[in-house]
Amino acid sequence: MNRRTLIALLAFGPSLAAAQIPLKAALSGRASTEVALNPPREAGKPAPKALVVKVDYGQPHARGREVPTELTTVDTVWRTGANMQTALTSDVDLVVGGATIPKGAYSLYTVRTASGYQLIINAVTGQSGMQYDKSKDVVRVPLRARPLGEVRESLQIALVPAGDQSPQGLLTIAWGKLELSTNWSVK
């Protein structure tokens, strides 16, 4: 469609223009997962603001293709999502996979090594997911891997709280036929 046709369509209203231009679903979108942590409430005072641990990520969809080769190729760092980097923000100090992470903002990457998978927590934030600076790694923690019974079409990252309402749980990354996980808790 040339520019003149598009201008003519827009002149007759957006509904006519939309009918003439087929819509396509985006290859990825944004998704997030968060856990709210409620501080103790003092009698006679308003409830304090919840503290939040959140992961925000680009959510790619397989659409018939294989899960990225970065998850199957040894020593290739994967941005753990699509487009912008995956961001972990926390209002509290955390322990992730046994490593202490001070409250703040971080980016998350994943790498498969000869001995298994690792979650990389990196200090650089706000960049494209393709920009990775190893010198800014805060820590690398091991991830447990397990096969999934059904194919997960879309990447899903979750902060799964423990069932007893304690400030701890699992961080899971699932896509295709693979789920990676590690423990998290409030320090």
N, C-alpha and C positions, 0 to 999 in steps of 0.2 A: 504494500500500500504506500503510495507516495504522499508527500506532505500536503498537497492540495486536496486529495481525497480525505485525508484525516481532518483537515480544517473544515471541510464541508460537512463531514459527519458530526463534528463537535458543534457546529452551528445549529444543527437540528436537535441538539440535546444529548445528554450523556447516555440515555438509555439506548438510543439508536446507535451511537458510537460503540457502546459495549456489546451490542448485538452483532456488530460487524467484525469486531476484533476478538478472536477466541482467547479465553483465559487459560493460563497454564499454572499448575501448582508449582510452587518454588521447590527447588531441589533440597532445601533445608530451611528450617525455621529456628527460632530461639525457644529454649525451654529452661526451666529452673526447678530446683528442689530446695526446700529449706526446712529447718527445724527451729521452732521457737522455744526458747528456754525461759521459763517464768521464774523470776526471783521471788523469794518469800515475801508475803504481804504482811505489812504491819497493821495491827488493829486500829481502826479509825482513820486510816490514811488511804488515798487512792492506790489502786494496784500499780506497781512500778511497770515501766515499759519492758516488754519482753526483749531478751537478747536473742540474736538470730545468727545461725550458721547457714550459709546459702552457697549453692553451686549454680552458676548461670552458664549455659553452654549452647553452642550451635548444634542443632539436632539434625544430623543427616539421615536420609532414608535410603535403604539399599536399592529399591526399585529393580530387583532382579539381578543386581550385580553382587559380587562377592564383597565381604567385609574388607576394608582397606588392607592392602598388603603390609602396611606399617604394623599391624597387629600380628602378622605371621612371619615377618622378616626380622631376624635377629639384629639388634643394635640400631634399629631405625626408630627414631623418636616420632611419635604420633601426637598431634595437637589435642587429642581426646575430644573431638567434636568437629564442627565445621566453621569456616569463616573466622570470626574473631576468636581469640584464645578463650579457653574455658576458665572461668574465674571462680575462685573460692574466696568468700569473705566471711569473717567471723568477728562477732562482738566480744568473744571470750578466747582465752588461751585454750588450745586443743592439744590432744595427743592423737596423732594419726599414724596407724601402723607402728606404734611404739615410739614415735618421734614427737618431740614437743614443738608445736607451731604457735608462736605468739599471735595474739589477736591482730587482725589486719586483713589485707587483700593480697592474693597470690594468683598465679596462673598454674594450671594443671596440665601435665603431659604424661604420656604413657610410653613405656619402652619394653620390648621383649628382649631379654638377655638370654645367654646360653643356659642359665639356671632357672629362668621363669620370667614373670612380668614384674615391673616396678612402676609405681606411681611417682612422678617427679613433681615436687612442689617448688615453684620457681618464684622469685621475688619481683620479676618484671610483670607489669599489668598494663592493660589497655592497648596492646599491640595486636596485629594480625596473628592468627594462630600459626602461621608459617614462619614467624620470626621467633626463633628459639636461641637463647644465649645460655649455654651450659654453665658459664662462669657465675650465673645468677641463681643457680640451684640452691635452695635452702636445704633440701633433703630428698633422698630417694628412699622409698619404703617398699618392701615386698608386697605383692598382691597375690592372693590365692586365685587360682583359675579353676573353673568347672564348666563342663559342657552343658548347654541348655537342651532340653528335650524338644522344644519347638524353636524355629528360627524367629529371632526378634528383628522385625523389618526396620524399625527405627531405633537409633541409639537412645538408650535410657540410662541416665545417671540418677541415683537415688541416695538420699541420706535416710536410712531406715533406722528409726529410733528403737531402742530395746523395749520389749513389751511391758516392763515394770516401771516405766516413766522415769527411769534414771537418765541422767544426761550423757548417754552413750548409745552406740549402735553400730551399724555397718554402713560403709560407703560402697555402693555397687556401681559397676560400669558394665552394661550389657548391650551386646549388639551381635547380630548374626546368630551363631551357635555357641557363643562364648560369654561367660560372665566372670568378671574380675571383682575382687572385693578385699577390703581391709577394715579393721576396726577403727572407730573414732570414739573419743570421749572428751569431756570437758576436764581440763587440768585443774 
